[in-house]
């Protein structure tokens, strides 16, 4: 595919629109809010479907317990909050009350990664996907744009079991259109190339696509893979990239520890071949600054992807 930069929309907008549509279609769909519905885009749901909406107040741990109770009665609750709260403040409740009994609870979190930007380190959920992928029975998903998010929210609603969904606060570029279909656990290959594989997810997939275009100008063919589900990881797609190419770059708006890069490295290590270079947040907290500046400070850039691709190809950087 040829990707052109565009303004796009925050993926939380896609969640807000799709969860309302799902709620109208299915009276068993519930939203459990923690008093931040405006930020998480569930205000219209609460107004339109008040009988399917519960606001527990600023009590995220309690929201998880309420959701577990709803799920035990056959409902499909979406606990909605920020990524830092939904993955870490609620962690014990997610483990004990949702994942251990394998209840049909969805944890739907906005403000993932560095997109909280000026809100600072306290609100930037850079560890969330890694934390939750270690919990048995949990599925972990991040759509790359508005349209992908809408489809993946719907897929999560149809999936029987715990799911963590991560959204962005800031606008991210459109990559897909409304006709695109998604399957949980099945990666999407957007560009073909035999020199290097770039595996990315979420808000930084657009950077991988831009890097692919720059690499073409240098005579380097890049395969770009959207790994929207990091658990269960599409092991087949990673194995194919390692077997056919062997030079992998992962790109994520997340700590490089225990996120997408780590998941890909685990596959390569068990195969005993290939080289993986991880681009992401290098095990440090964020800070207050515009989103694009924070990405640049962490070397999550088109330039860094191109530079590392050249290095892996043995070309002068």
N, C-alpha and C positions, 0 to 999 in steps of 0.2 A: 504494500500500500504506500501511497505518497501522502505524507502528513504535512499539512500546512498549519502554522501557528494561528490560534484563534483565542478569543476571550473565554468562552465556555461558561460554565455554571458550577457552583459548589455541589459536591455530590450529596450533601445533606438536603439540598432542594429536591433531588431525585427521590430520596428516601421519604420526605414529607409528602410528596405527591403520590408515590406508589402505595404507601401504607394507608392513605386515605382511600384510594381505589380498592385495595384489598379488603379494608374494613367494610366498605359498602357491599362488596361481593360476598363476604363471609362474616356472619355475626359472631363467630368464634375468635376472630382476630381482635386482640385487645392491645392497647398501649398503656404501659405503666410508666408515668413520668416522675421525675424528681425535681419538679418546679423550674425546669429550664426548657419548657416546650417551645418558647419563642426561638431560642437559639438552635434547638434540634428539629424545628420545623413540624411540630405536631399540634400546633394551635388549631389549625383547621380541622384536624381529626377530633380534637376535644370538643369543638363547637358543633360539628356535624354529627358526631357519634358519641354523645356524652355517656350513654349507657355502656359503651365499650372502652371507656377511658377512666383510668385511676391515677390521681396525682397524690403521691405519698408525701410530698414536700421534700425538703432537703434531707433525705434519709435513704441514700442509695442502697445500703445493705438491706434495709427493710423492703425496698422495691423488688429486690431479687427474691426475697421470701414470699412476697405477695404474688409475684409471677409464678413461682413454683407451685403455690396453692392453686392458682388459676389453671396451670397446666395439668395438675392432678385431677382437675374437674373437666378436662377435655377442651379447654380453651388454648389459644395459640398467642401467648403474650409476647410483646416486644418491649423489653425494658429499654428506655431511651434516656441517655445521659451523655456526658462527655467521656472520651476515651480514657482519660486518667482515672475517672471514678468507676467507670464500668468494668475496667480490667483489673484495677488494683484495690480500690476501696472495697469493692464487692467480691474480692477474690475468694475468700473463705466460703461465702454463701454460694458462689457459682460452683465451687468444687463440691461442697457437701450437699447442697440442696437441689442443684440442677444437674451437674455432670455425673455424680455418683449414681443417682437413680435414673439418669438419662431421660430427663424430662424435656418436653418439647417447648423450651424457652429460647427466645432469641434476644441477644444483647446487642442493641443497635446504638452505636456510639458516634457522635459527631466530634469534631475538633481533634482528629487523629493526626499524629506526626507533628510536623513543624507549622502546620497551617494556623494554629492559634496565634502565631507570630508575635505581635506586640503584647499579648497576654503573658508571655514569658514562660520560663521553664516549668512553673507549677502547673500550667495548663496544657503543656505540650506532651501528648501521649506518645512517647518514642519507644516505649518498652512493651506496649499492650499486646501486640500480636505474638511476640515471643513468649510473654508470660502465659497467655491463654493456649498457645499451641502445645504446651507441656501438660495440659490437663486432659486426661483420657476422656473420650466421647465428645470432645469439643471440635467443632468445625470453624475455621478462621478464614474470613473473606474480606477483600477490599477491591471494590470496583474502581476502574481507572478513570471513569468519567460519569457524567449525569445519566446517560443512557444505559451504560453497563450497570450502574448502581440500581436503577429501576428494575432491570431484569434479574439481578442477583438478589434483590430484596424479595421479589416474587418467588424465586427459586428457593430461598430460605424459608419462606412461609409454607411452601409445599413439602419441604424436607422434614422428616420426622426425627427430631433430636436437637440438642443444643447447638446454636450457631452464634458466632461473634461476627458482627458486621461493622466495618470501620468507614467513616465518612470524613470529608474535609470541610473546614469552615470556609476557606478561601475558594474562589473560582478556579477550576482547572479546565484545560482545553477539552473541547469535544474531540473524540477519537472515533467513536462509533456513531451509528444512527439508530433510530428506533426499530429498525428491522432486524438488528443483530440479535442472535440467540446465545445464551450462555448455559453451561452445565457446571454445577458444583464439582470441583476436583478435576476439571478438564481445561488445560491451558489453551490459549489461542495464539497461533503463530501469525504475526502480522506482516513480517518481511522475511524473505528467504535469502540466505547467503551462506557460503561455505567456509568463511575465514574465521569468524568469531560469532559467538552466540551471546546476545544481550537479553537477560531474563530480568524483567522488571514487573512492578505492580503499582496500583494506585496512582497517586497524583504525579509520580515521576515517570510513568510510562511514556508521556509525551516527550520527555528529554531523551529517552532511548530512541524514539522514532526520529527525532531531529538529528541525533548523533548518527543514525543509520544513513541519513541523507548526506551528511558531511563525509562519512567514511566512503561512500560511493565515489565521491570526487577524488579520493585518494586511491581508488582501485581496490578497496577492501569491502568484501561482501559480508554484511551482518545479518544474521537471523535474529529477529526481535520477537520475543515471546512474552505475552501477557499472562503472568502467573497470578491470576486474581484470587485463587484459592491457595493459601500456603499450608493449610491442613484440611483435608488430605492433599498433600502435594501431588502434582501430576508427575509421578516418578518416570513414567514412560517418556514424557517430553524431555525431562532432564537427561535420562539415559541416552536418548537419541542424540541430544546435543553433545554429550560427552563422547559418544561413539563416533559420530560423524564429523565433529569439529574439534573438540578437545580443549578449546580456549573459550572460557565462559566469563562473562562479567555480569554480576548481579547489581541491580540498582533499586534502592528502597529508601523511603522517607521513614526510617526506623533505625534503631540501634543495630549495628552490624552483628551484634551478639544475639543469637537465638531467633533471628527473624528470617526473612527470605534467603539471604545469603548463607546463613548457617544451614538452613534446610537443604539448599542445593549442594553445599559442601558435604553434607552427610551422605548424599547419594554418590557423589564423586569419590569420596573416601572409601565407601564400600565397594565401588567398582575398581578401585586401585589405579585410577588413571585420570588424566585431564588436569587442568589447572583452573582455579576459580579465583577471580579478584572481586572483592566485595566493595561496592560504593554505597555509602550510607553514613549514618551518624556514628562517629568513632568513639563509642562508649563514653559520652560526656553529656551533660545536661545542655539544654538549649538556653536561649537568652531572649530578651525583648528586642525585636527588630522586624522590619518588613519580611514577609515570607521569602521572597526571592533572594534577599540578602542572607537570610539564614541558610538557605540551600547552598548559596555560593560559599559561605563561611565553612560549610561542611564538605565542600568539594563535590556536591551533588549537582553536577553541571554537565552540559553537552561537551564542553571542552575536556573535562576529566574523563568522560566515557571515551572520547576519541583518543585522548592521550594514552589511556590504558590499553585500548584496542591496538594501537600502533606498537606499544611495548610488547604486548603478547605476540604480535606478528614479527617481532624482531626488527622493527623499523625504528629509525632514529626519531626520538620525541622532540 
